[in-house]
């Protein structure tokens, strides 16, 4: 028998021996991508001895293994590892570890996977992002091979946009902005033919008539189509091949609140 606190269901496993509530666990059902720069299972801190998985063990600061130094490991179990491109690297100055992008040309690329086909089905995109500055747009997720799919922020108003085929605007969510120099929890999901956007677990609007279909593609994190880079940090990136419930979005948000200070 459990209890419900703040919309989250808890049982005995969610409390430590002192009776204090632990952070809610991350929702894992239908999770197809889970990158976390602050988790050694996804990217090892340079102070830790690391088994690279390519037949060698070494300190991850040792440049002897290029595969390890450039890999952001997927913890979903689907093997959708990210490759750090053009100098993207992990910084531990905020958020307990986050991938740092300098705003010039660095990003993370995840190889083409059927997990990113989406088709006409439901999906959820989620990230914890810390914007520092951007001159045009700040991309969070994009399928660059199609040039038709991107979740990004517009510098002119800080609002979040989801772009879809033929560069028609899926929609902006009026009344909310992505804040600079602080952590933001951003979620976009498609459920049936409707898209929904959330900021810090709060629903910020929806728009119907979402009928777009996407085939399997390479996935970029913080890079749209070779331009529009921004200075920012992304600590966590997750993708689900289903629509998360509002309570599950809140659960993931509450899981990260203490870490990200929101």
Protein Blocks (a to p, Z undefined) as FASTA:
>chain_A
ZZdeehiacdfklpcfkopacdddddfehpabdcdfkbmkloccfkbccdehnopacdfk
lmkbmklmmpccdfklnopacddeehiacdfkgghiaaddehlmgccdddddfklnnpmm
dcddddddddfbdfkbccfbdcfknopaccdddfklopacdddehhiafbacehiacdeh
iacddddddehjaccddeehiaebdcehiabdcddddddehiaehpaiacdddfbdcddf
bdcdfklmmmmmmmmmmmnoZZ
